[in-house]
Amino acid sequence: MRVLLIGSGGREHALAWKLAQSPLLEALFIAPGNPGTAQCGTNVPLNVAHHADVIAFCQSERIGLVVVGPEAPLVAGLVDDLEAVGIKAFGPSKAAARLEGSKAFTKELCVEANIPTAAYARFTDCEKAKAYVRTQGAPIVIKADGLAAGKGVVVAETIEQAIAAVEDNLGSGIAGAEIVIEECMFGEEASFFALVDGTNAVALASAQDHKRVGDGDTGPNTGGMGAYSPAPVVTVEIEARVMAEIIQPTVAAMAKRGTPFKGVLFAGLMITENGPKLIEYNTRFGDPECEVLMPRLKSDLLAALLATIEGRLKPSDLVWSDEAALTVVYAAKGYPAKPETGTVIGSLEKAAAVEGVTVFHAGTKQREDGSLVANGGRVLAVTGMGGTISEAKSRAYAAVAAIDWPGGFYRSDIGFRAV
């Protein structure tokens, strides 16, 4: 089968790396890809925001399946446009992608389906939102309603921080701007993934990521500074509850609405003293969680994705390694505010030579002289595999230490909760 993968980050390199191992694969194209994905297939300079260009490429290259990596094309309806001309695509429809595209939509669905989540209120009026914050007190959570690349959430420790977050989102009077204000839940966060074929849902391996930029989970939220799998907090009992109380009711509610969900359902969870509660949904593989899930997946990813979109998914489609995986994100200095791009990265071959390690490219670029430079905020995801999370962590950090990149930084404590 000839496959087109949409995206250019670490998630897409991990997906390309895994897809390239499939005996079903005839050719793999990645649009636009990065220097890492170029090692797995052929990068093509498509502007994926222009759906007509994507369709024309698929038709000319006889593409049998399009796999959409990031959220923006899903929310923009790329899957709908591809399927309208008979091209198979992995990912939810535009209507189903609202689970990620609108936090307010998801909160309404939670109420409708009795899914455990934080109490909330929606606002488009800045003054009313600030009045609500003062009434509720802090800590409190302020969320932009739409897509924000994993950084549209402020966990305000004080009223002043909450007011500032409200003003950042609504104070400028942007037409259509909306926020969701939630109670602050307490517990341990975890990432939970399931493949969904519209009716059936099969859990993937669990993972935990580190959102905060600094050691000890301090500083501003980022797209993710590292992750590990499995997540010890997601016990067999917790997984069963998540499937029964969160995932399956969501799948049923979406089907009832006439917008069945097909693709990856990524639930951000808070494991509270009363059990799991939904923080929010994403409708694609997580990043950097994908970089720890793909090395642990023993099954054929391409076969599993096809089973998902064809409505014949079953638990045996996913078999996982007993080994643990941990990834450390190597980011450009200045991230997440103003990452410094263009700095030269060296010695990746030394890192990749460490036993059990795979180096995934995220924000990288290759110059004409062959040198590799930073071209984004999160630049590399260095993943180690081992018999335990501790062993995976040791290998990942040994590989990180082998990289020659003065322009980068990383957290030194990824996996500290598990270790």
LOFIRO-630051 format. One line per 3 residues: number of its first residue (from 1); their letters; for each residue x, y, z of N, C-alpha, C. Coordinates in steps of 0.05 Angstrom, whole numbers. Each point is the difference from the previous one (the first is absolute). Layout:
<rs>
NUM) a) X,Y,Z,X,Y,Z,X,Y,Z  ...
</rs>
This chain:
<rs>
1) mrv) 17,-24,0,-17,24,0,17,25,0  -8,20,-15,14,26,-1,-14,19,20  16,11,18,-10,15,22,11,29,0
4) lli) -17,19,6,8,28,5,-5,7,29  21,8,14,-1,9,28,1,30,1  -19,13,13,-1,29,2,13,9,26
7) gsg) 19,18,-1,12,12,24,30,2,-2  12,13,20,29,6,-1,14,-2,26  -13,-10,21,11,0,27,12,-26,9
10) gre) 6,-2,26,10,-24,12,-20,-23,-2  -26,7,4,-21,-20,-3,0,-12,-27  3,16,-21,0,-10,-27,25,-17,-6
13) hal) 23,7,11,24,-16,-4,-5,-28,13  -12,0,24,-5,-26,13,-20,-17,-16  -21,13,-10,-19,-14,-17,12,-10,-26
16) awk) 17,16,-12,13,-8,-25,19,-23,5  15,2,22,18,-22,8,-15,-26,3  -23,1,13,-16,-25,4,-13,-9,-25
19) laq) -12,18,-16,-13,-7,-25,20,-13,-19  25,9,0,20,-10,-18,6,-30,5  -7,-10,24,5,-27,7,-22,-19,-9
22) spl) -22,10,-11,-23,-16,-8,6,-16,-26  -6,-26,0,3,-15,-25,-22,8,-20  -20,15,8,-21,9,-18,8,24,-16
25) lea) 22,14,9,8,25,-11,15,-3,-26  -9,14,-21,14,1,-25,17,25,-3  -11,22,8,14,26,-1,-11,19,21
28) lfi) 17,15,12,-9,19,21,9,28,-8  -19,19,0,6,28,-5,-8,16,25  15,21,6,-6,16,24,-1,29,-9
31) apg) -23,14,7,-3,28,-8,-5,18,25  18,19,5,25,5,-14,24,-16,11  -4,-13,23,22,-16,11,22,16,12
34) npg) 22,-14,9,23,13,11,24,-18,-7  25,8,8,23,-17,-7,-2,-28,11  -14,-4,22,-3,-27,11,-19,-17,-17
37) taq) -23,11,-8,-19,-15,-16,12,-7,-27  19,16,-9,13,-5,-26,15,-26,0  7,-10,24,14,-26,3,-20,-23,-2
40) cgt) -26,6,1,-21,-21,0,-15,-1,-26  0,21,-15,-15,2,-25,8,25,-15  -19,10,-16,6,23,-17,-15,25,9
43) nvp) 15,21,8,-13,25,7,-10,14,-25  -24,11,2,-11,16,-22,-9,27,10  6,21,-15,-5,28,10,-29,9,-6
46) lnv) -19,-15,11,-28,7,-4,-9,20,21  -16,19,-8,-13,18,20,-26,-14,7  0,-13,24,-23,-17,7,-25,16,7
49) ahh) 3,26,2,-23,17,5,-16,3,-26  12,-6,-23,-14,1,-26,-9,-28,-6  -24,-7,7,-10,-27,-3,0,-10,-29
52) adv) -5,18,-18,0,-8,-29,28,-10,-8  21,13,11,27,-9,-7,5,-28,11  -10,-5,24,4,-26,13,-15,-22,-17
55) iaf) -24,7,-8,-16,-19,-16,14,-6,-26  10,21,-14,13,-3,-26,25,-18,3  15,4,22,24,-17,4,-9,-29,4
58) cqs) -20,-4,17,-9,-27,5,-9,-15,-25  -14,15,-17,-9,-12,-25,23,-6,-19  19,18,-2,22,-4,-18,19,-22,9
61) eri) 2,-4,27,19,-20,11,-14,-25,8  -26,-2,-6,-16,-24,7,2,-7,30  -5,20,16,1,-4,29,-24,-16,10
64) glv) 6,-21,15,-22,-17,10,-10,8,27  17,14,15,-8,9,27,15,26,7  -15,19,11,12,24,12,-3,-1,30
67) vvg) 23,3,14,0,1,29,5,29,9  -19,11,14,2,28,8,12,1,28  23,12,3,13,1,26,-9,22,18
70) pea) 2,26,-8,-7,22,18,-30,7,1  -7,16,19,-29,6,5,-11,20,-20  15,20,-8,-11,22,-17,-13,-10,-26
73) plv) 13,-18,-15,-14,-10,-24,-25,-16,6  -1,-13,23,-24,-15,7,-23,19,6  5,21,16,-20,19,6,-9,16,-25
76) agl) 18,2,-19,-6,14,-26,-15,-18,-20  -4,-25,7,-16,-18,-17,14,-13,-23  27,-5,3,15,-13,-21,-10,-28,-5
79) vdd) -7,-15,21,-10,-27,-3,-26,-1,-16  -18,19,6,-25,2,-15,5,4,-30  18,18,-6,5,7,-28,13,-24,-15
82) lea) 18,-14,14,12,-23,-13,-20,-23,-5  -16,-5,21,-20,-22,-3,-21,7,-21  -5,26,-4,-21,8,-20,8,-7,-28
85) vgi) 27,-4,-5,9,-8,-26,10,-29,0  -7,-15,21,6,-28,0,28,-7,10  14,18,14,26,-6,10,-2,-7,30
88) kaf) 9,-23,8,-1,-8,28,18,17,17  -10,8,24,16,17,17,-4,-9,29  22,0,15,-1,-7,28,-2,26,17
91) gps) -21,2,15,-5,24,17,-29,6,0  -9,16,20,-29,6,2,-9,20,-21  -26,1,-5,-12,20,-16,2,27,13
94) kaa) -6,21,-14,0,27,11,-19,2,24  -24,-12,-3,-19,1,22,9,-15,24  13,-24,-4,10,-15,23,25,12,12
97) arl) 16,15,-16,24,13,10,-7,23,19  -25,8,2,-8,21,19,6,-8,28  4,-26,5,7,-9,27,27,13,8
100) egs) 17,6,-19,24,15,6,-2,29,-8  -14,6,-21,-2,27,-11,-15,19,18  -18,-10,17,-16,17,18,-2,-12,27
103) kaf) 13,11,20,-2,-10,27,-29,3,11  -13,21,-9,-28,4,9,-18,-22,-10  4,-9,-25,-15,-22,-12,4,-25,17
106) tke) 25,-6,7,6,-24,15,-12,1,28  0,23,12,-12,2,27,-30,-5,-2  -13,10,-21,-28,-5,-3,-6,-30,-4
109) lcv) 17,-13,-16,-3,-28,-4,3,-16,26  19,9,17,4,-13,26,-25,1,17  -13,23,0,-24,3,15,-22,-19,-11
112) ean) -2,0,-27,-20,-16,-13,4,-30,5  25,-9,0,6,-29,3,8,-8,28  -2,19,19,6,-5,28,29,-10,3
115) ipt) 19,13,-14,28,-6,2,13,16,21  15,-12,19,12,15,22,21,20,-10  -4,25,8,19,21,-8,-3,23,19
118) aay) 16,21,-3,0,23,18,-25,17,-5  -11,12,22,-21,19,-3,10,24,-16  -18,13,-16,10,21,-18,-21,21,-6
121) arf) 9,21,-13,-18,20,-11,13,11,-25  -17,9,-19,10,11,-26,-5,30,-1  19,15,-12,-2,29,-2,10,10,-26
124) tdc) -13,21,-10,10,16,-23,3,29,9  -11,7,24,1,27,11,22,1,21  19,18,-4,23,2,18,-8,7,29
127) eka) -17,20,3,-7,9,27,-16,-21,15  -18,-14,-14,-15,-22,14,19,-22,8  20,-6,-17,19,-21,6,17,7,25
130) kay) 8,26,1,16,8,23,-17,0,26  -25,7,-2,-18,-1,23,-3,-29,10  -2,-18,-19,-2,-29,7,25,-9,15
133) vrt) 23,8,-10,26,-8,12,1,10,29  -8,25,4,1,11,27,-19,-14,19  -23,-10,-11,-19,-14,16,10,-28,7
136) qga) 13,-13,-19,10,-28,4,25,-2,16  18,20,-3,25,-1,14,21,-17,-15  24,-2,12,22,-14,-13,10,-23,19
139) piv) 13,-20,-11,8,-3,-28,-24,-6,-18  3,8,-25,-21,-4,-20,13,-2,-28  -14,-13,-18,12,-5,-27,-14,16,-21
142) ika) 16,14,-17,-11,16,-22,9,-13,-26  -19,-7,-18,7,-13,-25,-11,15,-24  16,5,-20,-10,10,-25,-17,-22,-13
145) dgl) -22,7,-12,-19,-20,-10,12,-16,-24  15,13,-17,9,-13,-25,28,-12,3  12,-6,-24,27,-12,0,21,20,9
148) aag) 19,-11,16,21,17,10,26,-15,2  3,-21,-16,25,-16,-1,9,-9,28  -19,-8,17,7,-10,26,8,21,20
151) kgv) -3,26,-7,10,21,18,-22,20,7  -26,-7,-6,-22,19,5,-13,-3,27  15,-11,20,-11,-4,26,17,14,21
154) vva) -13,14,18,14,13,22,-12,-10,26  17,-13,16,-8,-8,27,8,22,19  -20,17,6,6,24,15,0,-6,30
157) eti) 22,7,13,3,-5,29,-12,23,16  -4,23,-13,-11,23,14,-22,13,-17  -16,16,13,-21,15,-15,12,18,-21
160) eqa) 23,12,7,13,19,-18,9,-15,-26  11,-23,4,9,-16,-24,-24,-8,-17  -22,-7,13,-24,-8,-15,-12,24,-15
163) iaa) 0,23,12,-11,25,-13,18,6,-24  26,-2,3,18,5,-23,-5,-19,-23  -5,-26,7,-5,-20,-21,-26,6,-14
166) ved) -20,9,15,-26,7,-13,4,23,-19  15,21,9,4,23,-17,17,-7,-24  19,-18,2,16,-8,-23,-18,-13,-22
169) nlg) -21,-14,9,-17,-14,-19,-24,17,-10  -11,16,18,-25,14,-7,3,31,0  21,10,12,2,29,4,3,16,-25
172) sgi) 10,-13,-22,5,15,-25,-25,1,-17  -21,-13,9,-26,1,-15,1,-14,-26  16,-22,-3,1,-15,-24,-26,-13,-6
175) aga) -11,3,-24,-26,-11,-7,0,-30,2  -19,-11,14,-3,-29,2,17,-13,22  16,16,14,17,-11,21,-17,-10,23
178) eiv) 7,-23,11,-14,-12,22,20,-15,18  -6,0,26,16,-15,19,-18,-18,16  13,-21,11,-13,-17,20,16,3,26
181) iee) -15,5,21,13,2,27,-9,-24,16  20,-14,11,-5,-25,14,10,0,28  -13,-16,17,12,-5,26,27,-14,-4
184) cmf) 18,4,19,26,-13,-1,-2,-27,13  5,-21,-15,-1,-27,10,28,-8,11  0,-17,20,25,-9,12,3,-30,-2
187) gee) 25,-8,-5,6,-28,-4,25,-2,-17  2,-22,-15,23,-4,-18,-11,-2,-29  13,15,-18,-9,0,-27,11,-24,-16
190) asf) -15,-9,-19,9,-22,-17,-12,4,-28  13,-12,-20,-10,1,-27,-11,-28,-7  -24,-1,-11,-13,-25,-6,-9,1,-29
193) fal) 8,-21,-15,-6,0,-29,-17,-25,-7  -18,4,-19,-16,-23,-10,-4,4,-30  2,-22,-15,-8,0,-28,-30,-4,0
196) vdg) -14,15,-17,-30,-2,-1,-8,-2,-29  -17,-20,-6,-8,-4,-28,-29,9,-5  -10,18,17,-27,10,-2,-19,-13,20
199) tna) 6,-26,6,-16,-15,19,17,-13,21  22,-13,-8,17,-14,18,24,17,8  8,-3,26,24,14,10,19,-20,12
202) val) 26,2,-7,20,-17,11,22,18,12  6,-5,25,19,16,15,28,-5,-11  16,22,-3,28,-2,-6,15,-1,27
205) asa) 26,-2,0,16,0,24,-3,28,13  3,1,26,-2,25,15,27,16,-2  -2,25,6,24,17,0,-4,24,19
208) qdh) 22,12,8,-2,24,15,20,20,-12  -8,25,-2,19,20,-10,5,21,20  20,17,-5,7,22,17,-5,26,-15
211) krv) -21,14,7,-7,24,-15,17,25,7  7,2,26,14,25,8,29,0,-10  10,24,-5,26,3,-13,23,-7,19
214) gdg) -4,3,26,22,-3,18,-1,-25,18  24,-7,11,1,-23,18,-19,3,23  -10,-23,9,-19,1,22,-28,9,-9
217) dtg) -5,-1,-26,-26,9,-11,-5,29,8  19,17,-6,-2,29,5,1,16,-26  -9,25,2,1,17,-24,-25,-3,-17
220) pnt) 0,14,-23,-24,0,-17,-4,-27,-14  -25,-4,-8,-7,-24,-16,13,1,-27  7,-23,-10,11,-2,-27,-16,-22,-15
223) ggm) 9,-6,-24,-12,-22,-15,8,-27,12  19,0,18,10,-25,12,30,-2,0  12,-4,24,29,-1,2,11,-28,3
226) gay) -18,-20,-1,9,-28,3,-23,-17,7  3,-26,-2,-22,-18,7,12,-28,5  -17,-17,12,8,-28,5,-24,-18,-2
229) spa) 5,-25,-5,-22,-20,-3,12,-27,8  -16,-16,15,-27,5,10,0,20,24  -24,10,6,-3,18,22,-9,-16,24
232) pvv) 16,-2,21,-7,-16,24,-27,8,12  -7,25,-2,-25,9,12,-25,-12,-14  4,-8,-25,-23,-12,-15,1,-30,4
235) tve) -12,-9,22,-1,-28,7,-21,-14,-17  -1,-26,2,-20,-15,-15,-28,9,8  -4,5,26,-26,10,9,-7,28,-11
238) iea) 20,17,0,-4,27,-11,-6,-1,-30  15,-16,-14,-5,-3,-29,-29,-9,-6  -9,-20,16,-27,-10,-4,-21,22,6
241) rvm) 5,17,20,-18,22,7,0,21,-22  24,6,-10,2,20,-22,-16,-8,-24  3,-26,-8,-14,-10,-23,-30,1,5
244) aei) -9,-8,24,-29,-3,5,-13,27,6  15,19,13,-12,24,10,5,24,-18  21,-1,-17,8,23,-16,0,-6,-30
247) iqp) 16,-20,-8,4,-5,-29,-26,-10,-13  -10,-22,10,-24,-12,-13,-25,18,1  -5,15,22,-22,19,-2,4,22,-21
250) tva) 25,8,-4,6,20,-20,-6,-11,-28  10,-24,-5,-4,-13,-26,-30,-3,-6  -15,-9,21,-29,-3,-4,-14,27,-5
253) ama) 8,20,15,-12,27,-3,6,12,-27  24,-4,-10,7,11,-27,-16,-15,-21  -3,-26,2,-16,-15,-19,-29,8,0
256) krg) -10,5,24,-28,8,4,-5,27,-14  20,18,0,-3,26,-12,2,-2,-30  6,-23,-11,3,-3,-29,28,9,-10
259) tpf) 19,2,19,27,7,-7,19,-20,13  -1,-25,-10,17,-21,13,29,6,-1  14,-7,21,29,6,2,16,-24,-11
262) kgv) 18,6,-18,19,-19,-10,28,12,1  18,-15,13,27,10,2,11,-6,28  18,18,9,12,-2,27,-14,19,19
265) lfa) -11,-11,21,-12,17,21,21,1,22  9,24,6,21,5,20,-12,15,23  -4,-14,22,-12,12,24,22,9,19
268) glm) 1,26,6,16,10,22,-15,-4,25  12,-15,19,-15,-8,24,13,12,25  -17,4,20,9,5,27,-9,-24,17
271) ite) 19,-14,11,-6,-23,18,-4,11,28  -25,4,8,-6,12,26,-5,-21,20  -4,8,25,-5,-19,22,-27,-14,-5
274) ngp) -17,11,-17,-26,-12,-7,1,-15,-27  24,-2,-12,2,-14,-25,7,19,-23  0,-10,-25,8,16,-23,-21,20,-8
277) kli) 9,24,-7,-17,21,-11,13,11,-25  -17,8,-19,10,10,-26,8,29,3  25,6,-7,9,28,-2,-8,12,-27
280) eyn) 7,-14,-21,-7,9,-27,6,-22,-20  -11,2,-24,6,-19,-21,18,12,-21  17,-17,-12,13,6,-25,-9,-22,-19
283) trf) 1,6,-26,-11,-19,-19,22,-11,-19  24,-3,11,23,-10,-16,20,-11,20  21,-13,-10,21,-9,18,13,23,14
286) gdp) 8,-4,25,13,21,15,29,3,-8  11,23,7,28,6,-6,10,14,25  17,-13,17,19,-21,-7,-9,-29,7
289) ece) -25,-4,7,-8,-28,7,3,-19,-23  -4,9,-25,3,-18,-23,29,-12,-1  19,16,9,28,-8,-1,7,-22,20
292) vlm) -18,-5,20,4,-23,18,-19,-22,-6  -22,6,-13,-19,-21,-8,9,-17,-24  10,14,-20,7,-15,-25,23,-20,5
295) prl) 21,6,15,20,-20,5,-10,-24,16  -22,3,16,-11,-22,16,-20,-16,-16  -10,10,-22,-20,-14,-16,12,-23,-16
298) ksd) -7,-24,5,10,-23,-14,-16,-7,-25  -25,10,-1,-18,-6,-22,7,17,-25  -12,-7,-22,2,16,-25,-17,24,2
301) lla) 12,24,2,-16,25,3,-18,4,-24  10,-4,-24,-16,5,-24,-25,-18,0  3,-25,7,-23,-18,1,-20,9,20
304) all) 9,10,23,-18,9,21,-15,25,-9  13,19,-14,-13,24,-9,-21,-7,-21  6,-19,-18,-19,-8,-20,-25,-13,14
307) ati) 5,-17,20,-23,-12,14,-17,20,13  12,22,10,-15,21,13,-18,14,-19  10,9,-23,-17,15,-18,-20,-17,-15
310) egr) 5,-27,-1,-18,-18,-14,-21,-12,19  1,8,26,-21,-9,19,3,-28,8  24,-11,1,4,-28,8,21,-3,21
313) lkp) 3,19,17,20,1,21,-6,-21,22  21,-14,9,-3,-19,22,25,2,18  -3,-9,25,22,3,19,26,-13,-9
316) sdl) -2,-22,-15,25,-14,-9,16,15,-21  -11,23,-10,14,16,-19,24,15,13  0,1,27,20,15,14,14,-18,21
319) vws) 26,-5,-5,16,-16,18,24,17,9  5,1,26,20,19,11,24,-15,12  23,12,-2,24,-11,13,-2,4,30
322) dea) 12,-19,15,0,3,29,21,20,8  18,9,-18,20,19,7,-12,28,4  13,17,15,-8,27,4,15,18,-20
325) alt) -12,24,-4,13,20,-18,-1,27,14  20,16,-4,1,27,11,13,18,-21  -12,23,-5,11,19,-19,6,27,14
328) vvy) 22,11,-7,8,27,10,-1,19,-24  -15,21,3,-1,21,-21,23,19,4  15,3,-22,22,20,-1,-10,24,-15
331) aak) -3,22,15,-13,24,-11,20,22,-5  -8,19,-17,18,23,-5,-2,20,23  22,12,7,1,20,21,-20,22,-7
334) gyp) -15,9,21,-20,20,-4,-28,-12,-2  -2,-26,-5,-26,-13,-1,-13,-1,28  -26,4,3,-20,2,-21,-6,29,-10
337) akp) 13,20,11,-6,28,-7,11,7,-28  27,1,-2,13,7,-25,23,-18,-5  -5,-24,-12,23,-18,-4,20,11,-20
340) etg) 25,-6,5,22,9,-17,4,-21,-22  -5,7,-25,3,-18,-22,26,5,-15  7,-20,-16,24,3,-17,26,-10,14
343) tvi) -1,-8,25,24,-10,13,6,-29,-9  26,-5,-3,9,-26,-12,-1,-22,21  -9,-24,-9,-2,-23,17,19,-21,-11
346) gsl) 17,-12,18,19,-20,-8,-1,-25,16  14,-21,-10,4,-25,14,-26,-16,5  -19,2,-18,-25,-16,3,7,-30,-4
349) eka) 19,-6,-16,7,-28,-5,10,-13,26  14,16,17,9,-11,25,-24,-6,19  -19,17,-1,-24,-4,17,-15,-25,-10
352) aav) -4,-2,-26,-15,-22,-11,15,-27,4  26,1,5,15,-25,4,-3,-11,28  -12,15,19,-4,-10,27,-21,-22,-1
355) egv) 6,-22,14,-18,-24,-1,-29,8,8  -19,-9,-17,-28,4,7,-11,28,-6  15,16,-14,-7,28,-4,-8,6,-29
358) tvf) -21,16,-4,-8,10,-26,-3,31,3  12,14,-18,-1,30,0,-21,9,-21  -21,12,10,-21,10,-19,4,30,-4
361) hag) -2,9,-25,2,28,-7,-27,13,3  0,25,10,-24,16,2,4,26,-15  12,20,13,5,25,-13,28,2,-10
364) tkq) 7,-16,-21,27,1,-12,-2,8,-29  23,9,-10,2,7,-29,28,-7,-9  3,-10,-25,26,-6,-11,8,22,-20
367) red) 23,12,5,10,21,-18,12,-13,-25  5,16,-20,12,-10,-25,27,-12,4  15,10,21,26,-11,5,-1,-26,16
370) gsl) -24,-9,6,-3,-26,14,-3,3,30  5,23,11,-2,4,29,-29,0,9  -5,-9,24,-26,-1,12,-4,23,20
373) van) -22,14,-3,-4,24,18,-28,-1,12  -2,14,22,-26,3,13,-19,16,-17  -25,-9,-2,-20,15,-16,-27,0,14
376) ggr) 1,2,26,-25,1,15,6,1,30  -21,-4,16,3,0,29,9,-26,12  -17,-21,-4,8,-27,7,14,-12,-24
379) vla) 26,-7,3,17,-5,-23,5,-30,-3  6,-14,21,5,-29,-1,-15,-14,23  -7,-25,-5,-11,-17,21,17,-25,1
382) vtg) 14,-3,22,20,-22,3,-13,-22,17  -6,-23,-12,-15,-21,13,17,-24,7  -1,-9,25,14,-24,9,-19,-21,7
385) mgg) 7,-25,-6,-16,-24,8,16,-16,20  -14,-12,19,13,-17,20,-19,-17,15  10,-18,16,-17,-18,15,-16,14,21
388) tis) 9,23,9,-15,16,19,1,29,-9  -17,17,12,1,29,-7,27,11,8  12,-9,22,26,9,8,22,-6,-21
391) eak) -1,-24,-11,19,-7,-20,-4,16,-26  -26,3,-8,-6,16,-23,10,29,4  -4,10,24,9,28,6,30,2,-2
394) sra) 15,-19,11,29,1,-1,10,1,-29  -12,-17,-17,9,-1,-28,-7,26,-14  -24,10,5,-8,25,-14,19,23,8
397) yaa) 6,3,26,17,22,8,29,-4,-8  9,-25,-3,27,-5,-10,2,9,-29  -22,-4,-15,0,9,-28,-2,30,-2
400) vaa) -16,12,17,-2,29,0,28,13,6  14,-12,19,27,11,7,19,-2,-23  -5,-19,-19,19,-3,-22,-4,20,-22
403) idw) -23,15,0,-6,19,-21,15,26,5  11,11,-21,15,25,2,-18,23,-10  -13,13,19,-18,22,-8,-1,21,22
406) pgg) 18,19,0,0,22,20,-25,17,0  -15,-1,-23,-24,17,-2,-25,-13,11  3,-23,13,-24,-14,10,0,-4,30
409) fyr) -23,-8,10,-2,-6,29,-21,-22,3  0,-13,23,-19,-22,5,-4,-2,31  -22,-12,7,-4,-6,28,16,-24,9
412) sdi) 10,1,24,17,-22,10,-16,-21,16  -26,4,2,-15,-17,19,-24,-14,-13  0,-5,-26,-22,-13,-13,-4,-28,13
415) gfr) -24,-6,7,-6,-26,12,3,-1,30  5,23,13,5,-1,28,-23,-11,17  -24,4,-9,-23,-11,15,0,-30,-1
418) av) 8,-11,-22,-1,-29,-3,25,-14,13  22,14,-2,25,-12,11,2,3,30
</rs>
